[in-house]
Amino acid sequence: MNILVFNCGSSSLNYKIFSPGTAGDLVVVCQGKAHRVGVKGSQPSFIEHHLQEETFKVTLPIPDRHTAANLVLDFIADRHLVVDGIGHRFVHGGSIFQESVRLDEETQAALQACLPLAPIHNPNSMSVIEVCLKRMSDLPQYLTFDTAFHASLPESAYRYALPEQLCKKMGIRKYGFHGLSYQFVTTQAAWYLEKPLEQLNLVACHLGTGGSSAVAIREGKSIDTSMGFSPLAGLMMSTRTGDLDPLIPIFLMEDLRISAKEITTVFNKKSGLLGVSGLSSDIRDLIHAAQENEAASQAVELYTYRLKKMIAAYVLLLGKVDGLIFTDDVGVQNPLVRSRACAGMSWCGITLDEVANLEAPWDQIAEISPPGAPVRVLSIPTDEERVIGLEGYRLLEEVSDVNH
């Protein structure tokens, strides 16, 4: 049974086709990624497919996830690849979804209520689901949710200082996101460090070309994370503000007569690296332009400053830290970001071997701290799709067992 997995990011669309391997592992049959989806920058959007030993790259406009999903399904159809089920990453399930589910009419209706909770991600994921329903309506589909990893958050971390009745009635609390990524990279870190995950304290930073977050992990469990009720909170991101004074939206609404919908668009799609630089939402573009463009330089400085501040806060929260993890596209491909985030952090045992940092491969685990450093700093490529795939085999096999 082959499972097609879609992982819809805020500026990308990843996909992989898995087949069962030996000892419960999964084998990748085909994989690819649509880059710079809907991004306005100095570089064009493109899609890559990797099948066997061949790579196919096509540069073309990809304005939205609907277009990206159709490009993926076109490639699969052209190569006559077999697919028996489809899995999706859905970022925010609110209080409705707390575990993976099969897609049916009832689930589909409930997902509509979750769309406003993550206005960049959830509608994009829904558009991919709709494409799959239209083109592969005979196949079973299922969803996994990013919030499950953070179910271990203590109340002191997830509670907001609002009236209790309001929090309960509206489901207002910190949910946390990027859980599938953190589930994968922390397991990989435990394997690399040769210690049970339950014995490790870790700070992990998921730094994507769209969204970014950090998490504090004590004895293998998430105890705090930078994103909150929505993926807007926390670190400065590609087009999202990250943390800001809560009176700012009220000020904009009252003094400038900006609607809530307009504010949501500005905070989610026109801020962050794009808003500060006025040039691009992609930090790679800004690093390249920083020497000649002051706004680009300032955007990179704000990004790395806030990242360092979050890492330091989680180190203090944990007390003892065994490892610091950088993951996702920016995390594993950008040594400058890692270097700036770790600069001046020797007070808590975080130092970098700058040569190892510069030479770290993006496609495998790399240790970039000096030998014997108190905190092991690791660059670990994430594989959210594998986590989604494993969950899919569990769900679909459960249904098969019931039917038999």
PyMOL commands that set and color helices and strands:
alter all, ss='L'
color gray80, all
select helices_A, chain A and resi 22-24+65-78+105-117+121-135+146-152+155-158+164-170+179-193+197-199+247-255+260-269+272-277+283-289+294-318+328-333+335-342+346-348+354-359+384-403
alter helices_A, ss='H'
color red, helices_A
select strands_A, chain A and resi 3-8+13-20+26-35+46-51+54-59+85-90+101-102+141-145+201-207+212-218+221-225+323-327+366-367+376-379
alter strands_A, ss='S'
color yellow, strands_A
deselect
rebuild
show_as cartoon
